[in-house]
């Protein structure tokens, strides 16, 4: 009966699609597309893709659903909290159109399973990420697989959609980016990896919970019969109740202990029990109140004395001292009657980076959380520069941006690239929606302005020296002045020959990883060569490394240094003539706000979260934007 009733509905929907999309509908119905990210933009985009009738949609997202997501990520409900965003998005979007195929991947897009061949199986890829590292990875993989990419992002009222097609338009890295200021919000409460994550947590979560308007002062969770999630809902109720008890005990002697044990002991132990979260990360270490307090100098004058040393990085005991002292100072302020209060209205405090009491609390709390997660603490002075006002992103911006993504996708699928645009949403301009024609690729781009090829490697025999001697020098004619680099740093150059005898596996170079060859010849250098690694057992009597095809690598162009090229993002970066690269040992990608440096033999801990935007402006503005 149900199948019979749904048949007319399906036929009506089919007729509507054909009327709206015309000849395009057949291709859309048969298409296989990938959407990376199921957060603010992703929820809106998946809804659009499903209702448009895209035949097969794959969703990849590493994050789980948090309470704060529910005010703008409409595919999620209270009963979905702590569940996979990708899996729940698939379930919710499937109800919009049960006649399409949805596949969800609760995983990191940088995992080895998502290799070049997998990307190449899609007709189109949509980026719904707010993580620069993940964006760059998807950009690089789409270029390697020769698959069109629709890139998108939002910041408050501003949004942007970019069509990226190999060899025909700029890629994500064609324009010089400013120092990255975006951080995934999913890390703030669960898996911080940088000091700024802990600072935002201390300012926007802990301070607000204790001295402001608690996030848990919301209507009770919907009752659900979902037995799988019942335990998680009960845990959240217990947490909300614990917070209320803590706030009620404000001013008592054990108030600092209750706060400390809640956020630095109990919450951390609960995170440690989520085994799946720590498969690729180091587990945090919970703190014990009695142990830490024994090594501290107590509160009062000792706390004020430590707090005044604002350009020093405090140790655990000193952070504990300032934490307890600032808690008592803020408690006294909160309990003092306010002249403007009437009818028993509750009094709340708000964070001000120029208020020493609030700044001391945030700085000490952030540093203790940093210590728990093995992150380097920062000085109070540094934290003051990084902290600011929390400004939520705009849900309607996400919706508009997602719609523009689908409209641009139609043009790509029709092959009508002359009509494809770079689209901007700007509240401050004369028009909300502005666009410009796609720009050609930047010949000097380190990602798309390179020669690309596969390199077949026998993992049991191949060494770095085989690549240097048999491929680069013998087959391709490189001289002595070149370097080999990967995501970690420099593996080989004329001054670094220690790795030549090592196998690829010893250097962390495996299947579907990338090597970049940079020619440092001063007179006529080649363009950079990007090699994607393909592992395969080769005959014993053959070389352990091989190129699938003969390569003719073009030389770098000579550019006019008197002209500057204006980039889409408004920056003007004058190109430079080819010159010998200065080997500073720094990363091939620009550093984040922490100014990470990469030594030639060093390693960089990569952030792999793929969630919504946390934007930190420079010290002059001091604003933090969170799209959760």
C-alpha positions in Angstrom: 0.0 0.0 0.0 2.8 2.4 0.9 4.7 1.6 -2.3 1.5 2.2 -4.3 0.9 5.5 -2.6 4.5 6.7 -3.1 4.5 5.9 -6.8 2.4 9.0 -7.9 4.6 11.2 -5.7 7.7 9.9 -7.3 6.3 10.4 -10.8 5.2 13.9 -9.9 8.7 14.7 -8.6 10.3 13.2 -11.7 8.1 15.4 -13.9 9.0 18.4 -11.9 12.8 17.7 -12.2 12.5 17.2 -16.0 10.6 20.5 -16.4 13.1 22.4 -14.3 16.3 20.9 -15.6 15.4 19.9 -19.1 18.0 17.8 -20.9 20.4 18.2 -17.9 18.2 16.0 -15.7 19.2 12.7 -17.3 22.9 13.4 -16.6 22.2 14.7 -13.1 20.2 11.5 -12.3 23.2 9.4 -13.4 25.9 11.5 -11.8 28.1 10.4 -9.0 29.3 13.4 -6.8 31.3 13.8 -3.6 30.6 16.3 -0.8 33.4 16.9 1.7 32.1 18.3 5.0 28.7 18.1 6.6 28.6 21.2 8.8 27.1 24.6 8.2 27.4 24.7 4.4 27.3 20.9 4.1 23.8 20.5 5.5 22.4 23.1 3.2 24.3 21.7 0.2 23.3 18.1 0.8 19.7 19.1 0.9 20.1 21.0 -2.4 21.8 18.1 -4.1 19.2 15.6 -2.9 16.3 17.7 -4.0 17.9 18.4 -7.3 18.1 14.7 -7.9 21.8 13.9 -8.1 21.8 10.2 -8.5 24.7 9.2 -6.1 26.1 11.4 -3.4 29.0 10.5 -1.1 29.5 12.5 2.1 32.7 12.6 4.1 33.0 14.1 7.5 35.2 13.3 10.5 33.2 15.2 13.1 30.4 14.4 15.5 27.3 16.5 16.3 27.5 18.9 19.2 24.7 20.8 20.9 25.9 24.1 19.5 25.5 22.8 15.9 21.7 22.5 16.2 20.9 26.2 15.7 22.0 26.2 12.1 22.8 22.7 10.9 19.2 21.8 10.4 19.7 18.1 9.4 20.5 17.4 13.0 18.3 17.1 16.1 18.9 16.7 19.9 18.7 12.9 19.6 21.7 13.0 17.2 24.1 14.6 19.6 27.5 12.9 19.6 26.7 10.9 16.5 28.5 11.1 13.2 27.6 14.1 11.1 28.0 12.2 7.9 25.9 9.3 9.0 23.1 11.4 10.4 23.2 13.8 7.4 22.7 10.8 5.1 19.7 9.6 7.1 18.1 13.0 7.2 18.7 13.9 3.6 17.4 10.6 2.4 14.0 11.5 3.5 14.0 14.5 1.1 14.5 12.2 -1.8 14.4 8.4 -1.2 15.1 7.7 -4.9 18.8 8.7 -4.8 21.8 6.8 -3.4 23.6 8.3 -0.4 26.9 6.9 1.0 28.3 8.3 4.2 31.9 8.1 5.3 32.6 8.8 9.0 36.3 9.4 8.3 39.0 12.0 7.6 39.2 13.0 3.9 43.0 12.6 4.2 42.8 8.9 5.0 44.6 6.6 2.6 41.3 5.0 1.5 40.4 8.2 -0.3 43.1 8.0 -2.9 43.4 9.5 -6.4 41.6 6.6 -8.1 38.7 7.1 -5.6 38.5 10.8 -6.4 38.6 10.1 -10.1 35.5 8.0 -9.8 33.4 11.1 -9.2 32.0 13.5 -11.8 32.1 16.5 -9.5 33.5 17.3 -6.0 32.0 19.9 -3.6 34.1 21.3 -0.8 32.0 22.4 2.2 35.0 22.8 4.6 36.3 25.5 6.8 39.7 24.0 7.3 42.5 25.3 5.1 44.6 22.2 5.4 41.8 19.9 4.3 40.8 22.4 1.5 44.3 22.3 0.1 44.3 18.5 0.3 41.0 18.1 -1.6 42.2 20.8 -4.2 45.4 18.8 -4.8 43.6 15.5 -5.1 41.0 16.8 -7.5 43.8 18.3 -9.7 45.7 15.0 -9.6 42.5 13.1 -10.5 41.4 15.7 -13.1 38.0 16.1 -11.4 36.2 19.5 -11.3 35.9 21.0 -7.8 33.3 23.5 -6.5 35.0 25.3 -3.6 33.0 27.3 -1.1 33.3 29.1 2.3 31.6 31.7 4.5 32.6 34.2 7.2 29.7 36.0 8.8 27.7 37.7 6.1 30.4 37.1 3.5 30.5 34.0 1.3 32.4 32.8 -1.8 32.0 30.0 -4.4 34.9 29.1 -6.8 34.9 26.7 -9.7 38.2 24.9 -10.0 39.0 22.9 -13.2 42.5 21.7 -14.0 44.3 23.7 -16.6 41.3 26.0 -17.2 40.8 28.0 -14.0 42.6 29.1 -10.9 42.9 26.5 -8.2 42.6 27.1 -4.5 46.4 27.7 -4.1 46.8 30.0 -7.2 46.5 33.1 -5.0 48.8 33.9 -2.1 46.8 33.3 1.1 47.3 35.4 4.2 48.5 33.7 7.3 45.8 31.0 8.0 43.3 32.3 10.6 40.7 29.5 10.4 40.4 26.7 12.9 37.8 23.9 13.0 35.3 24.3 15.8 35.0 20.5 16.3 38.5 20.6 17.9 37.6 23.2 20.5 35.6 21.0 22.8 37.1 17.6 21.9 40.4 17.5 20.1 42.3 20.8 20.4 45.7 20.8 18.7 46.8 24.5 18.9 46.8 27.1 21.7 44.0 29.1 20.0 41.6 26.1 20.3 42.1 26.1 24.1 41.8 29.9 24.3 38.5 29.9 22.4 37.3 27.0 24.6 38.1 28.9 27.8 36.6 32.1 26.6 33.5 31.0 24.7 32.6 27.9 26.7 34.0 27.7 30.2 33.8 31.4 31.1 30.3 31.7 29.7 29.1 28.6 31.5 30.4 29.7 34.9 29.9 33.5 34.8 27.6 34.2 31.8 24.5 32.7 30.3 24.9 28.9 30.3 24.5 27.1 27.0 22.7 24.4 28.9 19.9 26.8 30.0 17.8 25.7 27.1 14.6 23.6 26.9 15.0 20.0 27.9 16.2 17.5 25.3 13.4 15.9 23.3 12.6 12.5 24.6 13.5 9.8 22.2 13.1 6.1 21.9 16.4 5.8 20.2 18.0 3.3 22.6 21.4 3.7 20.9 21.5 7.4 21.9 19.7 7.2 25.2 22.9 6.8 27.3 24.5 9.9 25.6 21.3 12.0 26.2 21.5 10.9 29.9 25.1 11.9 30.1 24.3 15.3 28.8 21.6 15.7 31.4 24.0 14.8 34.1 26.5 17.3 32.8 23.9 20.1 32.7 22.9 19.2 36.3 26.5 19.2 37.4 27.1 22.7 35.9 24.0 24.0 37.7 25.3 22.6 41.0 28.7 24.2 40.5 27.1 27.6 39.8 25.0 27.3 42.9 28.1 26.7 45.0 29.8 29.9 43.9 31.6 31.6 46.7 32.1 28.5 48.7 35.5 27.1 49.6 35.2 24.1 47.3 34.0 26.1 44.3 37.4 26.1 42.6 37.7 22.3 43.2 34.3 21.6 41.6 35.1 23.7 38.5 38.5 22.1 38.2 37.4 18.5 38.6 34.4 19.0 36.2 36.4 20.4 33.3 40.0 19.2 33.8 39.3 15.7 35.3 35.8 14.3 34.7 35.3 15.8 31.2 38.8 14.7 30.1 38.3 11.2 31.4 35.0 11.0 29.5 36.8 12.1 26.3 39.5 9.5 26.9 36.9 6.8 26.9 35.9 7.6 23.3 38.4 5.2 21.9 37.6 5.9 18.2 38.6 9.5 18.7 42.2 8.7 19.7 43.1 6.1 17.1 45.2 8.7 15.2 45.8 11.2 18.1 47.5 11.2 21.5 45.1 10.8 24.4 44.8 13.8 26.8 45.9 13.4 30.4 43.4 14.4 33.1 44.6 16.6 36.0 44.2 15.8 39.7 43.2 18.8 41.9 45.0 17.6 45.1 48.2 16.8 43.2 48.3 20.1 41.4 47.4 22.1 44.5 50.2 20.7 46.5 52.8 22.2 44.1 51.1 25.6 43.8 51.6 28.7 45.9 47.9 29.2 46.7 45.8 32.1 45.8 45.6 35.7 47.0 48.8 37.7 46.7 50.6 34.7 45.1 48.0 34.7 42.3 48.3 38.4 41.7 52.1 38.2 41.6 52.0 35.4 39.0 49.4 37.2 36.9 51.5 40.4 36.7 54.2 38.4 34.9 52.1 38.6 31.7 54.9 38.1 29.2 56.2 34.9 30.8 54.7 31.4 30.1 53.4 30.0 33.4 53.9 26.4 34.4 51.1 24.2 35.6 51.3 25.2 39.3 51.4 28.9 38.4 48.4 28.5 36.1 46.5 26.7 38.9 47.3 29.5 41.3 46.0 32.2 38.9 43.0 30.0 38.0 41.9 29.7 41.7 42.6 33.3 42.4 40.7 34.6 39.4 37.7 32.3 40.2 37.4 33.9 43.6 37.7 37.5 42.3 35.1 36.9 39.6 32.8 35.1 42.1 32.9 38.1 44.4 32.0 40.4 41.5 29.2 38.3 40.4 27.7 38.1 43.8 27.8 41.8 44.5 24.4 43.5 44.1 24.1 45.5 40.9 22.4 48.9 41.0 20.6 48.3 37.7 19.0 44.9 38.8 15.3 44.8 39.6 12.9 42.0 40.4 15.7 39.6 41.2 17.2 39.7 37.7 20.3 37.5 37.5 23.6 39.2 37.0 26.1 37.9 34.5 29.6 38.8 33.5 31.0 39.2 30.0 34.5 38.6 28.8 36.7 41.7 28.2 40.3 41.2 27.2 41.2 44.5 29.0 39.6 43.2 32.2 42.4 41.5 34.2 40.0 39.3 36.2 38.4 37.8 33.1 41.6 37.6 31.2 43.4 35.8 34.1 40.6 33.2 34.2 40.7 32.6 30.5 44.5 32.6 30.3 45.0 30.1 33.1 42.1 27.9 32.0 43.4 27.8 28.4 46.9 27.0 29.5 45.8 24.1 31.7 43.8 22.7 28.9 46.8 23.0 26.6 48.9 21.1 29.1 46.3 18.3 29.2 46.4 17.9 25.5 50.2 18.2 25.1 50.0 21.7 23.6 52.5 24.5 24.3 51.0 27.0 26.7 51.1 30.7 25.9 51.8 33.9 27.9 49.0 36.0 29.2 50.2 38.7 26.9 49.9 36.4 23.8 46.5 35.2 24.9 45.2 38.7 25.2 46.2 39.4 21.6 44.5 36.2 20.4 41.2 36.5 22.4 38.3 38.6 21.3 34.6 38.7 20.8 32.6 35.7 19.6 30.5 36.4 16.6 28.3 33.6 15.3 28.2 33.0 11.5 25.0 33.6 9.6 22.9 30.6 8.7 21.3 32.3 5.7 24.8 32.9 4.3 25.4 29.2 4.4 22.1 28.6 2.6 22.9 31.1 -0.2 26.4 29.8 -0.7 25.2 26.2 -1.0 22.6 27.3 -3.6 25.3 29.1 -5.6 27.4 25.9 -5.5 24.7 23.9 -7.2 24.1 26.6 -9.8 27.8 26.7 -10.7 27.8 22.9 -10.8 25.1 23.0 -13.6 27.4 25.1 -15.7 30.3 22.7 -15.2 28.3 19.7 -16.1 27.0 21.3 -19.2 30.6 22.2 -20.2 29.6 25.8 -20.3 32.7 27.2 -18.6 32.4 30.6 -20.2 29.3 31.2 -18.0 30.8 29.8 -14.8 31.7 32.5 -12.3 33.6 33.2 -9.1 30.7 34.4 -6.9 31.0 36.5 -3.8 28.4 37.4 -1.1 29.1 40.8 0.5 26.9 42.7 2.9 29.0 45.8 2.7 28.9 46.2 -1.1 26.2 47.9 -3.2 25.0 44.5 -4.2 24.8 41.4 -2.0 25.8 39.0 -4.8 28.8 39.8 -7.0 30.6 37.7 -9.5 33.6 37.8 -11.9 34.7 35.5 -14.7 37.0 32.6 -13.9 40.7 33.5 -14.1 43.2 31.3 -15.9 45.6 29.2 -13.8 48.5 31.1 -12.3 51.6 29.7 -14.1 53.6 30.2 -10.8 51.1 28.3 -8.7 53.0 25.7 -6.6 50.1 23.2 -6.9 48.5 23.5 -10.4 51.4 25.2 -12.1 53.4 22.1 -12.0 54.0 19.0 -14.1 52.2 16.0 -12.6 52.8 12.3 -13.0 52.6 9.0 -11.2 55.6 7.2 -9.9 55.4 3.4 -9.6 57.4 2.2 -6.7 58.3 -1.3 -5.5 58.0 -0.8 -1.7 60.1 -3.8 -0.9 63.2 -2.5 -2.9 62.9 1.2 -3.8 65.1 3.7 -2.1 65.3 7.5 -2.5 68.6 7.0 -4.4 66.8 5.0 -7.0 64.5 8.0 -7.7 67.4 10.4 -7.8 69.7 8.4 -10.0 67.5 6.2 -12.2 64.6 8.6 -12.8 65.5 12.2 -12.2 69.1 12.3 -13.4 69.2 9.4 -15.9 65.7 9.5 -17.4 64.7 13.1 -17.0 68.1 14.8 -17.2 68.1 16.8 -14.0 71.5 18.3 -12.9 72.8 18.3 -9.4 70.9 21.3 -8.1 67.4 20.0 -7.2 65.5 19.0 -4.1 62.8 16.4 -3.2 60.1 17.4 -0.8 57.0 16.0 0.7 54.4 17.3 3.2 56.9 16.9 6.1 59.7 18.9 4.5 62.9 18.3 2.5 63.9 14.7 1.9 66.9 15.4 -0.4 69.0 18.2 -1.7 72.7 18.6 -2.5 73.4 19.4 1.2 71.1 16.6 2.6 72.1 13.2 1.4 71.4 11.2 4.6 68.2 9.8 3.2 69.5 8.4 -0.1 69.9 4.8 1.2 66.6 4.7 2.9 63.5 3.0 1.5 60.4 5.0 0.7 58.6 3.3 3.6 61.3 4.5 6.1 60.7 8.1 4.9 57.0 7.9 5.4 56.4 7.9 1.7 53.6 5.5 0.8 50.9 4.9 -1.7 49.0 8.0 -2.8 51.4 10.4 -1.1 53.1 13.1 -3.1 56.7 14.1 -3.8 57.6 17.5 -5.2 60.8 17.9 -7.2 62.1 21.5 -7.3 64.7 22.3 -10.0 67.2 24.8 -8.6 69.2 25.3 -11.7 70.0 29.0 -11.9 69.9 29.5 -15.6 67.0 27.5 -17.0 65.1 25.7 -14.3 62.2 23.3 -15.0 58.8 23.8 -13.5 58.2 21.8 -10.3 57.4 18.1 -10.8 54.7 16.6 -8.6 54.8 12.8 -8.4 52.0 10.8 -6.8 53.2 7.5 -5.5 51.7 4.2 -6.7 53.0 1.0 -5.0 53.4 -2.1 -7.1 55.6 -5.2 -7.1 58.0 -4.9 -10.0 60.0 -7.7 -11.6 63.3 -8.4 -9.8 65.3 -7.8 -13.0 63.7 -4.3 -13.5 64.4 -1.0 -11.7 62.4 -0.6 -8.4 61.0 2.7 -9.6 59.4 3.6 -12.9 57.4 6.3 -14.7 54.3 5.0 -16.5 55.0 7.3 -19.4 57.9 9.5 -20.8 57.8 13.0 -19.5 58.7 16.3 -21.2 59.0 18.8 -18.3 58.7 22.4 -19.5 61.0 25.1 -18.3 59.9 28.0 -16.0 58.8 31.1 -17.8 60.7 34.3 -17.5 58.3 36.9 -16.0 58.3 40.7 -16.0 59.1 41.7 -12.5 57.9 45.2 -13.0 54.3 44.2 -13.0 52.3 42.9 -10.1 49.5 40.4 -10.4 46.4 41.3 -8.5 44.8 38.3 -6.9 41.2 37.6 -6.3 41.5 38.0 -2.6 42.6 41.6 -3.1 46.3 41.0 -2.3 48.9 42.2 -4.8 51.9 39.8 -5.0 54.6 40.6 -7.5 55.9 37.5 -9.2 59.6 36.9 -9.1 61.9 35.6 -11.8 63.2 32.1 -11.3 66.0 32.0 -8.8 67.8 29.5 -6.7 65.5 28.6 -3.9 66.6 29.5 -0.4 66.6 26.4 1.7 65.3 27.6 5.0 63.8 24.3 6.1 60.4 25.8 6.4 57.2 24.0 5.3 56.1 24.1 1.7 52.8 25.4 2.9 52.6 28.7 4.8 52.5 28.5 8.6 49.4 28.9 10.7 48.8 31.5 13.4 51.3 29.6 15.6 54.0 30.1 13.0 55.0 26.5 12.8 58.4 25.8 11.4 59.4 22.6 9.7 63.0 21.4 9.8 64.3 19.3 6.9 64.2 16.2 9.0 61.3 17.4 11.2 57.7 16.5 11.2 54.6 18.6 11.4 51.5 17.4 13.3 48.7 17.9 10.9 45.2 18.9 11.9 42.7 16.8 10.2 39.4 18.0 11.5 36.8 19.0 8.9 34.3 21.2 10.6 33.0 24.7 10.8 34.9 28.0 10.8 36.7 29.7 13.7 38.2 32.9 12.3 40.7 34.9 14.4 41.4 38.4 13.2 44.7 40.2 13.9 45.4 41.8 17.2 43.9 45.2 16.1 40.5 43.7 15.6 40.6 40.9 18.1 37.5 39.2 16.8 36.9 35.5 16.7 34.1 34.2 14.4 32.6 30.8 15.1 30.4 29.0 12.6 29.2 26.0 14.6 
